[in-house]
Amino acid sequence: MEKIAATSLSFFKHVRNSKPYNELPAFLFGESMGGLATMLMYFQSEPSTWTG
């Protein structure tokens, strides 16, 4: 599960660095197993990453 979270976080950071998306709010949402993945993503990232 940690590998899924790390891969998702890597993809998020790649998209976040794109011009149209770097100014938008960023937030996490997950349900059931997705909730676990989003929680792990949060713990693997800087808190300032999430602005929404």
C-alpha distance matrix in Angstrom:
0.0 3.8 5.4 5.1 6.4 8.7 10.0 10.7 12.4 14.3 15.5 16.5 18.5 20.2 21.3 22.2 24.6 26.5 29.8 29.6 26.4 26.8 29.1 27.2 25.4 21.6 19.6 16.3 16.1 13.6 14.3 12.7 9.0 9.8 11.2 8.1 6.7 10.3 10.8 8.4 10.2 13.3 12.9 12.4 15.5 19.1 20.2 22.9 20.6 20.5 24.1 24.1
3.8 0.0 3.8 5.4 5.1 6.1 8.6 9.8 10.4 12.2 14.2 15.1 16.4 18.3 20.0 20.5 22.6 24.8 28.2 28.4 25.1 25.1 27.5 26.0 24.2 20.4 18.8 15.8 16.5 14.8 16.2 15.1 11.8 11.7 12.4 9.3 7.4 10.1 10.1 6.7 8.2 11.3 10.3 9.1 12.5 16.1 17.6 20.4 18.2 18.7 22.4 23.0
5.4 3.8 0.0 3.8 5.4 5.0 6.1 8.5 9.7 10.4 12.3 14.0 15.3 16.5 18.4 19.6 21.3 23.3 26.9 27.3 24.3 24.4 27.2 25.9 24.7 20.9 19.8 17.1 17.9 16.3 17.9 17.1 13.5 13.1 14.6 12.0 9.3 12.0 12.9 9.6 9.9 13.4 13.0 10.8 13.6 17.4 19.4 21.6 19.0 19.8 23.5 24.2
5.1 5.4 3.8 0.0 3.8 5.5 5.2 6.1 8.5 9.9 10.6 12.2 14.3 15.5 16.6 18.0 20.2 21.8 25.3 25.2 22.2 22.8 25.4 23.7 22.4 18.7 17.4 14.6 15.0 13.2 14.9 14.4 10.9 9.9 12.1 10.2 7.0 9.7 11.6 9.1 8.9 12.7 13.2 11.6 13.8 17.6 19.0 21.1 18.1 18.4 21.8 22.0
6.4 5.1 5.4 3.8 0.0 3.8 5.5 5.1 6.0 8.5 9.9 10.3 12.2 14.2 15.3 15.9 18.3 20.3 23.6 23.6 20.3 20.5 22.9 21.2 19.6 15.8 14.5 11.7 12.7 11.6 13.9 14.0 10.9 9.3 10.5 8.6 5.2 6.9 8.5 5.9 5.1 8.9 9.6 8.2 10.3 14.0 15.3 17.4 14.6 14.9 18.5 18.9
8.7 6.1 5.0 5.5 3.8 0.0 3.8 5.5 5.1 6.1 8.7 9.8 10.5 12.3 14.3 15.0 16.7 19.0 22.5 23.0 19.9 19.7 22.5 21.4 20.3 16.6 16.0 13.9 15.6 15.1 17.6 17.8 14.7 13.1 14.1 12.2 8.9 10.0 11.2 8.1 6.6 10.0 10.2 7.4 9.3 13.0 15.2 17.0 14.2 15.4 19.0 20.1
10.0 8.6 6.1 5.2 5.5 3.8 0.0 3.8 5.4 5.1 6.3 8.6 10.0 10.7 12.5 14.1 15.7 17.4 21.0 21.5 18.7 19.1 22.1 21.0 20.4 16.9 16.6 14.7 16.1 15.5 18.0 18.4 15.3 13.4 15.3 13.9 10.3 11.4 13.6 11.1 9.1 12.7 13.6 10.9 12.1 15.6 17.7 19.0 15.7 16.8 20.1 20.9
10.7 9.8 8.5 6.1 5.1 5.5 3.8 0.0 3.8 5.4 5.1 6.1 8.7 9.9 10.6 12.0 14.4 15.8 19.2 19.1 16.1 16.8 19.5 17.9 17.1 13.6 13.2 11.3 12.6 12.4 15.2 16.3 13.6 11.0 12.8 12.3 8.5 8.8 11.7 10.1 7.5 10.9 12.8 10.8 11.3 14.6 16.0 17.1 13.6 14.0 17.2 17.6
12.4 10.4 9.7 8.5 6.0 5.1 5.4 3.8 0.0 3.8 5.4 4.9 6.2 8.6 9.9 10.1 12.3 14.6 17.9 18.2 14.9 14.8 17.5 16.4 15.4 11.9 11.9 10.6 13.0 13.5 16.8 18.0 15.7 12.9 13.8 13.2 9.7 8.9 11.1 9.4 6.0 8.7 10.5 8.1 7.8 11.0 12.7 13.7 10.3 11.4 14.8 15.8
14.3 12.2 10.4 9.9 8.5 6.1 5.1 5.4 3.8 0.0 3.8 5.4 5.2 6.3 8.8 9.8 10.9 13.1 16.7 17.6 14.9 14.7 18.0 17.5 17.3 14.1 14.8 14.1 16.4 17.0 20.2 21.3 18.7 16.1 17.4 16.6 13.0 12.7 14.7 12.6 9.5 12.1 13.4 10.4 9.9 12.7 15.2 15.6 12.2 14.0 17.1 18.5
15.5 14.2 12.3 10.6 9.9 8.7 6.3 5.1 5.4 3.8 0.0 3.8 5.5 5.1 6.3 8.5 10.1 11.3 14.9 15.3 12.8 13.5 16.8 15.9 16.2 13.2 14.2 13.6 15.5 16.2 19.4 20.9 18.5 15.6 17.3 17.3 13.5 13.1 15.9 14.5 11.2 13.8 15.9 13.3 12.6 15.2 17.0 17.1 13.3 14.5 17.1 17.9
16.5 15.1 14.0 12.2 10.3 9.8 8.6 6.1 4.9 5.4 3.8 0.0 3.8 5.4 5.2 5.9 8.6 10.1 13.3 13.4 10.2 10.7 13.6 12.5 12.4 9.4 10.6 10.6 13.1 14.5 18.0 20.0 18.2 14.9 16.0 16.4 13.0 11.5 14.3 13.6 9.9 11.7 14.4 12.4 10.8 12.9 14.2 13.9 10.1 10.9 13.3 14.1
18.5 16.4 15.3 14.3 12.2 10.5 10.0 8.7 6.2 5.2 5.5 3.8 0.0 3.8 5.5 4.9 6.2 8.9 12.1 13.2 10.3 9.6 12.9 12.8 13.1 10.5 12.4 13.0 16.0 17.6 21.2 23.2 21.2 18.0 18.8 18.8 15.5 13.9 16.0 14.9 11.2 12.4 14.6 12.1 9.9 11.4 13.3 12.5 8.9 11.0 13.3 15.1
20.2 18.3 16.5 15.5 14.2 12.3 10.7 9.9 8.6 6.3 5.1 5.4 3.8 0.0 3.8 5.5 5.5 7.0 10.7 12.1 10.1 10.1 13.8 14.0 15.1 13.0 15.2 15.8 18.4 19.9 23.3 25.3 23.2 20.0 21.3 21.4 17.8 16.7 19.2 17.9 14.3 16.0 18.1 15.3 13.5 15.0 17.1 16.1 12.5 14.4 16.4 17.9
21.3 20.0 18.4 16.6 15.3 14.3 12.5 10.6 9.9 8.8 6.3 5.2 5.5 3.8 0.0 3.8 5.4 5.3 8.8 9.0 6.9 8.1 11.5 11.2 12.7 11.0 13.5 14.5 16.8 18.6 22.1 24.5 22.8 19.3 20.7 21.5 18.0 16.5 19.3 18.8 15.1 16.5 19.2 17.1 15.0 16.3 17.6 16.3 12.6 13.7 15.0 15.9
22.2 20.5 19.6 18.0 15.9 15.0 14.1 12.0 10.1 9.8 8.5 5.9 4.9 5.5 3.8 0.0 3.8 5.4 7.9 8.5 5.5 5.1 8.5 8.6 9.9 8.5 11.5 13.3 16.2 18.6 22.3 24.8 23.5 19.9 20.6 21.4 18.3 16.1 18.5 18.2 14.4 15.0 17.8 16.0 13.2 13.8 14.8 12.9 9.5 10.8 11.8 13.2
24.6 22.6 21.3 20.2 18.3 16.7 15.7 14.4 12.3 10.9 10.1 8.6 6.2 5.5 5.4 3.8 0.0 3.8 6.4 8.7 7.0 5.6 9.4 10.9 12.7 11.9 15.1 16.9 19.9 22.2 25.9 28.3 26.7 23.3 24.0 24.6 21.3 19.3 21.5 20.8 17.0 17.6 20.0 17.7 14.8 15.0 16.6 14.4 11.4 13.5 14.3 16.2
26.5 24.8 23.3 21.8 20.3 19.0 17.4 15.8 14.6 13.1 11.3 10.1 8.9 7.0 5.3 5.4 3.8 0.0 3.8 5.8 5.6 6.0 9.5 10.8 13.5 13.2 16.5 18.4 20.9 23.2 26.8 29.4 27.9 24.4 25.5 26.4 23.1 21.2 23.8 23.3 19.5 20.4 23.0 20.8 18.2 18.5 19.8 17.5 14.5 15.9 16.3 17.5
29.8 28.2 26.9 25.3 23.6 22.5 21.0 19.2 17.9 16.7 14.9 13.3 12.1 10.7 8.8 7.9 6.4 3.8 0.0 3.8 5.6 5.7 8.0 10.1 13.4 14.1 17.7 20.2 22.8 25.4 29.0 31.9 30.7 27.1 27.9 29.1 26.0 23.8 26.3 26.2 22.4 22.8 25.5 23.6 20.7 20.5 21.3 18.5 16.0 17.1 16.7 17.9
29.6 28.4 27.3 25.2 23.6 23.0 21.5 19.1 18.2 17.6 15.3 13.4 13.2 12.1 9.0 8.5 8.7 5.8 3.8 0.0 3.8 6.1 7.2 8.1 11.7 12.8 16.3 18.8 20.9 23.7 27.1 30.2 29.4 25.7 26.6 28.2 25.3 22.9 25.7 26.0 22.3 22.7 25.8 24.3 21.4 21.4 21.7 19.1 16.4 16.7 15.9 16.3
26.4 25.1 24.3 22.2 20.3 19.9 18.7 16.1 14.9 14.9 12.8 10.2 10.3 10.1 6.9 5.5 7.0 5.6 5.6 3.8 0.0 3.8 5.6 5.5 8.6 9.2 12.6 15.1 17.5 20.3 23.8 26.9 26.1 22.4 23.0 24.7 21.8 19.3 21.9 22.4 18.7 18.9 22.1 20.8 17.9 18.0 18.1 15.8 12.9 13.0 12.5 13.0
26.8 25.1 24.4 22.8 20.5 19.7 19.1 16.8 14.8 14.7 13.5 10.7 9.6 10.1 8.1 5.1 5.6 6.0 5.7 6.1 3.8 0.0 3.8 5.7 8.3 9.0 12.7 15.5 18.5 21.5 25.1 28.1 27.2 23.6 23.8 25.1 22.3 19.6 21.7 22.0 18.2 18.0 20.9 19.5 16.3 15.7 16.0 13.2 10.7 11.6 11.0 12.5
29.1 27.5 27.2 25.4 22.9 22.5 22.1 19.5 17.5 18.0 16.8 13.6 12.9 13.8 11.5 8.5 9.4 9.5 8.0 7.2 5.6 3.8 0.0 3.8 6.7 9.0 12.7 16.0 18.8 22.2 25.8 29.0 28.6 24.9 24.7 26.4 24.0 20.9 22.9 23.7 20.1 19.3 22.3 21.6 18.1 17.1 16.6 13.4 11.8 11.8 10.0 11.1
27.2 26.0 25.9 23.7 21.2 21.4 21.0 17.9 16.4 17.5 15.9 12.5 12.8 14.0 11.2 8.6 10.9 10.8 10.1 8.1 5.5 5.7 3.8 0.0 3.8 6.4 9.8 13.2 15.6 19.0 22.5 25.8 25.7 22.0 21.8 23.9 21.7 18.5 20.7 21.9 18.5 17.7 21.1 20.8 17.6 17.0 16.0 13.5 11.5 10.4 8.6 8.5
25.4 24.2 24.7 22.4 19.6 20.3 20.4 17.1 15.4 17.3 16.2 12.4 13.1 15.1 12.7 9.9 12.7 13.5 13.4 11.7 8.6 8.3 6.7 3.8 0.0 3.8 6.6 10.3 12.9 16.5 19.9 23.3 23.5 19.8 19.1 21.2 19.5 16.0 17.8 19.4 16.3 15.0 18.5 18.7 15.6 14.9 13.3 11.2 9.5 7.4 5.3 4.7
21.6 20.4 20.9 18.7 15.8 16.6 16.9 13.6 11.9 14.1 13.2 9.4 10.5 13.0 11.0 8.5 11.9 13.2 14.1 12.8 9.2 9.0 9.0 6.4 3.8 0.0 3.8 7.1 10.2 13.6 17.2 20.3 20.1 16.5 15.9 17.7 15.8 12.4 14.3 15.7 12.6 11.5 15.1 15.2 12.5 12.4 11.0 9.7 7.2 5.0 5.1 4.9
19.6 18.8 19.8 17.4 14.5 16.0 16.6 13.2 11.9 14.8 14.2 10.6 12.4 15.2 13.5 11.5 15.1 16.5 17.7 16.3 12.6 12.7 12.7 9.8 6.6 3.8 0.0 3.8 6.8 10.3 13.8 17.0 17.1 13.7 12.6 14.7 13.3 9.7 11.4 13.5 10.9 9.7 13.4 14.3 12.2 12.6 10.7 10.6 8.5 5.2 6.2 4.7
16.3 15.8 17.1 14.6 11.7 13.9 14.7 11.3 10.6 14.1 13.6 10.6 13.0 15.8 14.5 13.3 16.9 18.4 20.2 18.8 15.1 15.5 16.0 13.2 10.3 7.1 3.8 0.0 3.8 6.8 10.4 13.3 13.4 10.0 8.9 11.0 9.8 6.1 8.3 10.6 8.6 7.9 11.7 12.8 11.7 13.1 11.4 12.5 10.2 7.4 9.6 8.2
16.1 16.5 17.9 15.0 12.7 15.6 16.1 12.6 13.0 16.4 15.5 13.1 16.0 18.4 16.8 16.2 19.9 20.9 22.8 20.9 17.5 18.5 18.8 15.6 12.9 10.2 6.8 3.8 0.0 3.8 7.1 10.4 11.2 7.9 6.9 10.0 9.5 6.6 9.0 11.8 10.7 10.6 13.9 15.4 14.9 16.6 14.9 16.2 14.0 11.1 12.8 10.6
13.6 14.8 16.3 13.2 11.6 15.1 15.5 12.4 13.5 17.0 16.2 14.5 17.6 19.9 18.6 18.6 22.2 23.2 25.4 23.7 20.3 21.5 22.2 19.0 16.5 13.6 10.3 6.8 3.8 0.0 3.8 6.8 7.5 4.5 3.9 7.4 7.4 5.9 8.3 10.9 10.7 11.4 14.2 15.6 16.1 18.3 17.0 18.8 16.6 14.1 16.2 14.3
14.3 16.2 17.9 14.9 13.9 17.6 18.0 15.2 16.8 20.2 19.4 18.0 21.2 23.3 22.1 22.3 25.9 26.8 29.0 27.1 23.8 25.1 25.8 22.5 19.9 17.2 13.8 10.4 7.1 3.8 0.0 3.8 6.2 4.9 4.4 7.8 9.1 8.8 10.3 13.0 13.6 14.4 16.7 18.4 19.3 21.6 20.2 22.3 20.3 17.7 19.7 17.5
12.7 15.1 17.1 14.4 14.0 17.8 18.4 16.3 18.0 21.3 20.9 20.0 23.2 25.3 24.5 24.8 28.3 29.4 31.9 30.2 26.9 28.1 29.0 25.8 23.3 20.3 17.0 13.3 10.4 6.8 3.8 0.0 3.8 5.4 5.1 6.8 9.0 10.1 10.9 12.9 14.5 15.6 17.1 18.9 20.5 23.1 22.0 24.5 22.5 20.3 22.6 20.8
9.0 11.8 13.5 10.9 10.9 14.7 15.3 13.6 15.7 18.7 18.5 18.2 21.2 23.2 22.8 23.5 26.7 27.9 30.7 29.4 26.1 27.2 28.6 25.7 23.5 20.1 17.1 13.4 11.2 7.5 6.2 3.8 0.0 3.8 5.2 5.1 6.4 8.8 9.9 10.8 12.5 14.4 15.6 16.7 18.7 21.8 21.3 23.8 21.6 19.9 22.7 21.4
9.8 11.7 13.1 9.9 9.3 13.1 13.4 11.0 12.9 16.1 15.6 14.9 18.0 20.0 19.3 19.9 23.3 24.4 27.1 25.7 22.4 23.6 24.9 22.0 19.8 16.5 13.7 10.0 7.9 4.5 4.9 5.4 3.8 0.0 3.8 5.3 4.9 6.1 8.5 9.8 10.3 12.2 14.2 15.1 16.5 19.4 18.9 21.0 18.6 16.8 19.4 18.1
11.2 12.4 14.6 12.1 10.5 14.1 15.3 12.8 13.8 17.4 17.3 16.0 18.8 21.3 20.7 20.6 24.0 25.5 27.9 26.6 23.0 23.8 24.7 21.8 19.1 15.9 12.6 8.9 6.9 3.9 4.4 5.1 5.2 3.8 0.0 3.8 5.4 5.2 6.1 8.6 9.7 10.5 12.4 14.2 15.5 18.0 16.9 19.4 17.5 15.4 18.0 16.6
8.1 9.3 12.0 10.2 8.6 12.2 13.9 12.3 13.2 16.6 17.3 16.4 18.8 21.4 21.5 21.4 24.6 26.4 29.1 28.2 24.7 25.1 26.4 23.9 21.2 17.7 14.7 11.0 10.0 7.4 7.8 6.8 5.1 5.3 3.8 0.0 3.8 5.5 5.1 6.2 8.6 9.9 10.7 12.3 14.4 17.3 16.8 19.7 17.9 16.4 19.5 18.8
6.7 7.4 9.3 7.0 5.2 8.9 10.3 8.5 9.7 13.0 13.5 13.0 15.5 17.8 18.0 18.3 21.3 23.1 26.0 25.3 21.8 22.3 24.0 21.7 19.5 15.8 13.3 9.8 9.5 7.4 9.1 9.0 6.4 4.9 5.4 3.8 0.0 3.8 5.5 5.2 6.2 8.7 10.0 10.5 12.4 15.7 15.7 18.3 15.9 14.9 18.2 17.8
10.3 10.1 12.0 9.7 6.9 10.0 11.4 8.8 8.9 12.7 13.1 11.5 13.9 16.7 16.5 16.1 19.3 21.2 23.8 22.9 19.3 19.6 20.9 18.5 16.0 12.4 9.7 6.1 6.6 5.9 8.8 10.1 8.8 6.1 5.2 5.5 3.8 0.0 3.8 5.4 4.9 6.2 8.7 9.8 10.6 13.3 12.8 15.1 12.9 11.4 14.5 14.0
10.8 10.1 12.9 11.6 8.5 11.2 13.6 11.7 11.1 14.7 15.9 14.3 16.0 19.2 19.3 18.5 21.5 23.8 26.3 25.7 21.9 21.7 22.9 20.7 17.8 14.3 11.4 8.3 9.0 8.3 10.3 10.9 9.9 8.5 6.1 5.1 5.5 3.8 0.0 3.8 5.4 5.1 6.4 8.7 10.1 12.5 11.7 14.8 13.4 12.0 15.2 15.1
8.4 6.7 9.6 9.1 5.9 8.1 11.1 10.1 9.4 12.6 14.5 13.6 14.9 17.9 18.8 18.2 20.8 23.3 26.2 26.0 22.4 22.0 23.7 21.9 19.4 15.7 13.5 10.6 11.8 10.9 13.0 12.9 10.8 9.8 8.6 6.2 5.2 5.4 3.8 0.0 3.8 5.3 5.0 6.1 8.7 11.8 12.2 15.3 13.6 13.3 16.9 17.4
10.2 8.2 9.9 8.9 5.1 6.6 9.1 7.5 6.0 9.5 11.2 9.9 11.2 14.3 15.1 14.4 17.0 19.5 22.4 22.3 18.7 18.2 20.1 18.5 16.3 12.6 10.9 8.6 10.7 10.7 13.6 14.5 12.5 10.3 9.7 8.6 6.2 4.9 5.4 3.8 0.0 3.8 5.5 5.1 6.3 9.6 10.3 12.8 10.4 10.5 14.2 14.9
13.3 11.3 13.4 12.7 8.9 10.0 12.7 10.9 8.7 12.1 13.8 11.7 12.4 16.0 16.5 15.0 17.6 20.4 22.8 22.7 18.9 18.0 19.3 17.7 15.0 11.5 9.7 7.9 10.6 11.4 14.4 15.6 14.4 12.2 10.5 9.9 8.7 6.2 5.1 5.3 3.8 0.0 3.8 5.5 5.4 7.5 7.1 10.1 8.6 8.2 11.8 12.9
12.9 10.3 13.0 13.2 9.6 10.2 13.6 12.8 10.5 13.4 15.9 14.4 14.6 18.1 19.2 17.8 20.0 23.0 25.5 25.8 22.1 20.9 22.3 21.1 18.5 15.1 13.4 11.7 13.9 14.2 16.7 17.1 15.6 14.2 12.4 10.7 10.0 8.7 6.4 5.0 5.5 3.8 0.0 3.8 5.6 7.7 8.2 11.7 11.0 11.3 14.9 16.3
12.4 9.1 10.8 11.6 8.2 7.4 10.9 10.8 8.1 10.4 13.3 12.4 12.1 15.3 17.1 16.0 17.7 20.8 23.6 24.3 20.8 19.5 21.6 20.8 18.7 15.2 14.3 12.8 15.4 15.6 18.4 18.9 16.7 15.1 14.2 12.3 10.5 9.8 8.7 6.1 5.1 5.5 3.8 0.0 3.8 7.1 9.2 11.9 10.5 11.9 15.6 17.4
15.5 12.5 13.6 13.8 10.3 9.3 12.1 11.3 7.8 9.9 12.6 10.8 9.9 13.5 15.0 13.2 14.8 18.2 20.7 21.4 17.9 16.3 18.1 17.6 15.6 12.5 12.2 11.7 14.9 16.1 19.3 20.5 18.7 16.5 15.5 14.4 12.4 10.6 10.1 8.7 6.3 5.4 5.6 3.8 0.0 3.8 6.3 8.4 6.9 8.9 12.4 14.7
19.1 16.1 17.4 17.6 14.0 13.0 15.6 14.6 11.0 12.7 15.2 12.9 11.4 15.0 16.3 13.8 15.0 18.5 20.5 21.4 18.0 15.7 17.1 17.0 14.9 12.4 12.6 13.1 16.6 18.3 21.6 23.1 21.8 19.4 18.0 17.3 15.7 13.3 12.5 11.8 9.6 7.5 7.7 7.1 3.8 0.0 3.8 5.4 5.5 8.1 11.0 13.9
20.2 17.6 19.4 19.0 15.3 15.2 17.7 16.0 12.7 15.2 17.0 14.2 13.3 17.1 17.6 14.8 16.6 19.8 21.3 21.7 18.1 16.0 16.6 16.0 13.3 11.0 10.7 11.4 14.9 17.0 20.2 22.0 21.3 18.9 16.9 16.8 15.7 12.8 11.7 12.2 10.3 7.1 8.2 9.2 6.3 3.8 0.0 3.8 5.3 6.1 8.6 11.3
22.9 20.4 21.6 21.1 17.4 17.0 19.0 17.1 13.7 15.6 17.1 13.9 12.5 16.1 16.3 12.9 14.4 17.5 18.5 19.1 15.8 13.2 13.4 13.5 11.2 9.7 10.6 12.5 16.2 18.8 22.3 24.5 23.8 21.0 19.4 19.7 18.3 15.1 14.8 15.3 12.8 10.1 11.7 11.9 8.4 5.4 3.8 0.0 3.8 5.4 6.6 10.1
20.6 18.2 19.0 18.1 14.6 14.2 15.7 13.6 10.3 12.2 13.3 10.1 8.9 12.5 12.6 9.5 11.4 14.5 16.0 16.4 12.9 10.7 11.8 11.5 9.5 7.2 8.5 10.2 14.0 16.6 20.3 22.5 21.6 18.6 17.5 17.9 15.9 12.9 13.4 13.6 10.4 8.6 11.0 10.5 6.9 5.5 5.3 3.8 0.0 3.8 6.3 9.4
20.5 18.7 19.8 18.4 14.9 15.4 16.8 14.0 11.4 14.0 14.5 10.9 11.0 14.4 13.7 10.8 13.5 15.9 17.1 16.7 13.0 11.6 11.8 10.4 7.4 5.0 5.2 7.4 11.1 14.1 17.7 20.3 19.9 16.8 15.4 16.4 14.9 11.4 12.0 13.3 10.5 8.2 11.3 11.9 8.9 8.1 6.1 5.4 3.8 0.0 3.8 6.0
24.1 22.4 23.5 21.8 18.5 19.0 20.1 17.2 14.8 17.1 17.1 13.3 13.3 16.4 15.0 11.8 14.3 16.3 16.7 15.9 12.5 11.0 10.0 8.6 5.3 5.1 6.2 9.6 12.8 16.2 19.7 22.6 22.7 19.4 18.0 19.5 18.2 14.5 15.2 16.9 14.2 11.8 14.9 15.6 12.4 11.0 8.6 6.6 6.3 3.8 0.0 3.8
24.1 23.0 24.2 22.0 18.9 20.1 20.9 17.6 15.8 18.5 17.9 14.1 15.1 17.9 15.9 13.2 16.2 17.5 17.9 16.3 13.0 12.5 11.1 8.5 4.7 4.9 4.7 8.2 10.6 14.3 17.5 20.8 21.4 18.1 16.6 18.8 17.8 14.0 15.1 17.4 14.9 12.9 16.3 17.4 14.7 13.9 11.3 10.1 9.4 6.0 3.8 0.0
